[in-house]
Amino acid sequence: MSDNLPPSTEAPMPSKPPFWRDEEKRAIVFQVVALLVVGLVSYYLYSNTQANLERQSIATGFGFLDKEASFEIGESIIEYSAADTYLRALAVGALNTLKVSLIGVVLTIILGTLIGIARLSSNWLISRLSALYIEVMQNIPVLLQLFFWYAIFYEAFPPPRQALNPIDGVFLCNRGMIFGVPEAHAAHPVMGWVFLVVLIAGYFLNRWGHKRQDLTGQSFPALRITAAAAILLPGLVWLLYGAPTAMDIPALRGFNFQGGVTVSPEFSALLLGLVIYTSAFVAEIVRAGIQSVGKGQIEAAMAIGLRPGKVLQLVVLPQALRVIIPPLTSQMLNLTKNSSLAIAIGYADFVAVTNTMINQTGQAIEGVALIMLVFLFFSLSTSLFMNWYNKKMKLVER
Amino acid sequence: MKFVKLMAVAVCATMLMVGFAHAGKDLDAVKKKGYIQAGVNGGVFGFGMPDEKGVWKGLDVDTARAVAAAIFGDADKVKYTPLTAQQRFTALQSGEIDLLTRNATRTLSRETQLGLNFVQVNYYDGQGFMVPKNLGVKSAKELDGATVCVLPGTTTEQNAADFFRTNNMKMNPVVIESTSELAKTFFAGRCDVITSDASQLAGTRAIAPKPSDYEILPELISKEPLAPAVRHGDDQFFDIVNFTVLALINAEELGITSKNVDEMLKSKNPVIQRFLGVTEGNGKALGLDEKWAYNVIKQVGNYGEVFERNVGVNTKLGLERGLNALWTDGGLMYAPPFK
């Protein structure tokens, strides 16, 4: 560097610039300083919180988790009673959040895709109707929609003693939808396992079929065979076990229906509200994805004689998905996070359960930390999975 | 030069502030603001709820007004923060409000773990159940398998669970955060029964589409002493709030009302003279104006007046005095001597 400078008549240039002129060293100094500041601020916040909590004699720590919760929860996937611990109560809440999110995401993708495709329909009425749906649902706050659906459920349906009975064994009332399920029988687990085995076998059959098609050009109807086997084989098991038909039919005893399976109005309202709201966004994403595929691609595919279904499956979707997946991921995350509005309509999600816990123990910081941790975990898992899928769907350059 | 001037002003101001800072920090902050920020319910008729004109009314609201009258000599120097059951203690801890008068039950764990102190109880309550009359239920013990509407974050939720467990009954809770949304849900028949403090049930019934359709069951399953609360750390402020509530009771014991308080100033009774500050001493001891108790009674009334005005038999709630009568009438309201 100094070689290029004209010789100076004054003090000779030092061979190395001082460290505050050296860009590299300066960067290191800045980073160390920044790290120190962040460290100090975090330490200050932490010690300040600790000192304040101590001064106001507010209890800290997670020791309360194995104490008795002593409150009931409306619905639960796992066994739970008021005598269980806070930890178990939190698990119930987390599973309830997971339940509504998973079912919600699946339904949202299906409904959103249908409406997105309908939006592109050449039928004027269909495309206008789906445009209307998208505009209306996107622009009403989701909390209002939840209140609306919940009010419909508890205002429109009759009390349990006058429950509607549209089909035998299914009851509709303001306590939810209650329907009969087959009584537990030894055949059921076996049928489940057979079903699973068929699915796995079908996966390998499909791979083999593709390989054969690549080699010989002959196609193999692997999907149809798998579908048929998935229905027939478990059915055969059922017949072998003597075709048990006993049903667990709900019956009105006391205040409520006993037996069967109940889908509560809170769960239904939350699911419906979230799915209808989010699917409007998904529909727009799907439409954008499909429209991103050039018209020429479709015309070319039709020109070589592919049927419309195959055009969609082989040409349009693989390319559209690359556009769809990243924004779709963020909508799935939105749905999961919005599920925490459950507390407004009485669904026992993770936030609702944690709030009760905070109020009983007074430990708000720990409770809120738990809420953040659980939602972070759900969100990161979704992101990880979708990123993996995105990578898989990426354009493979040949 | 400008900077030096500014510095000088700042230093002087700081010194002045230090000079005044002899009282506790909460009382200081309240005096400096010129009003009390009170956390109230916002949705329970008779205890804390704005009326049709937006004026805050209720027993808890009057308690806050009494404290303002004691400190400022003006009962209107209160600003209200409506709080849900879940927010209330955090709001007090964080300093968002100075005083919590929001039908909060005094319990050991709240007093020890939440960093707050409860003062004298201003309403003795108990948890009850309300059912629609056409359900045909006459006792809470018949509620096995019932769907129960309950507010989250209250002792109520736990009491109900305890009651059903002890009696070997099953309950399906429906837990909704907002008081009014919960009431709507109950009136629509989503739940068989709603549980809360009996006074709140009376308030809920008062806003029902047809109040006579609902019945409060006889069993009270818990003790709910509802008391105002302040933060730890300012004993003087605690004393003032505590003795303001007691002053309401004491005035009723002495037969002093908002109507006759001016005549009572001329009373020859030394107890009354001390209470109303004719004989000085109490005000100085609390760090207040000697007329503080006079101002409270003149502007807010005694406990009996406050009770009858907000929740008594002639209001929509129609509550009897019961446990909240004076000790001389078989109730629990009892004030220590004001000397």
Contacts between the chains, C-beta under 8 A, distances in Angstrom:
chain1	res1	chain2	res2	distance
A	53	B	115	8.0
A	55	B	115	7.9
A	55	B	232	7.7
A	55	B	233	7.3
A	56	B	93	6.2
A	56	B	115	3.0
A	56	B	231	7.1
A	56	B	232	5.4
A	56	B	233	7.3
A	57	B	112	6.9
A	57	B	113	7.4
A	57	B	115	5.3
A	57	B	232	6.5
A	58	B	93	7.0
A	58	B	113	6.3
A	58	B	114	6.3
A	58	B	115	4.8
A	59	B	113	4.6
A	70	B	158	5.2
A	70	B	161	5.8
A	70	B	162	6.6
A	71	B	157	4.9
A	71	B	158	5.4
A	71	B	161	5.1
A	71	B	173	7.8
A	72	B	157	7.9
A	72	B	160	7.5
A	72	B	161	4.7
A	72	B	164	7.4
A	72	B	171	5.7
A	72	B	172	7.8
A	72	B	173	4.7
A	73	B	173	7.0
A	74	B	172	6.0
A	74	B	173	5.1
A	74	B	174	6.0
A	74	B	175	6.5
A	81	B	165	8.0
A	82	B	161	4.1
A	82	B	162	7.5
A	82	B	164	8.0
A	82	B	165	5.8
A	83	B	165	7.2
A	147	B	181	7.8
A	151	B	184	7.9
A	151	B	188	7.9
A	154	B	185	5.9
A	154	B	188	4.6
A	154	B	189	7.1
A	154	B	190	4.2
A	155	B	188	5.2
A	159	B	189	4.8
A	174	B	188	6.8
A	174	B	189	5.4
A	174	B	190	5.4
A	175	B	147	6.4
A	175	B	190	7.4
A	253	B	145	7.3
A	254	B	144	6.3
A	254	B	145	4.3
A	254	B	146	7.6
A	255	B	143	7.7
A	255	B	145	5.2
A	255	B	146	4.5
A	255	B	147	6.5
A	255	B	192	4.8
A	256	B	145	5.7
A	256	B	146	7.5
A	256	B	147	6.2
A	256	B	172	6.9
A	256	B	192	8.0
A	258	B	145	7.4
A	265	B	190	6.8
A	266	B	174	7.1
A	343	B	152	7.3
A	343	B	176	7.9
A	343	B	177	5.2
A	344	B	176	7.4
A	344	B	177	6.3
A	344	B	178	7.3
A	344	B	181	7.3
A	345	B	176	6.8
A	345	B	181	7.9
A	346	B	174	5.0
A	346	B	175	5.4
A	346	B	176	4.2
A	346	B	185	7.3
A	348	B	175	6.7
A	352	B	152	6.7
A	352	B	175	6.5
A	355	B	86	5.6
A	355	B	152	6.0
A	355	B	153	6.0
A	355	B	177	7.9
A	356	B	152	5.1
A	356	B	153	5.8
A	356	B	157	6.3
A	356	B	175	7.4
A	358	B	86	7.3
A	358	B	153	7.5
A	359	B	85	7.0
A	359	B	86	5.4
A	359	B	89	7.8
A	359	B	152	7.2
A	359	B	153	3.4
A	359	B	154	7.3
A	360	B	153	7.9
A	360	B	158	6.6
A	361	B	113	7.3
A	362	B	89	6.6
A	362	B	109	7.4
A	362	B	110	7.2
A	362	B	113	4.7
A	362	B	114	4.6
A	364	B	90	5.7
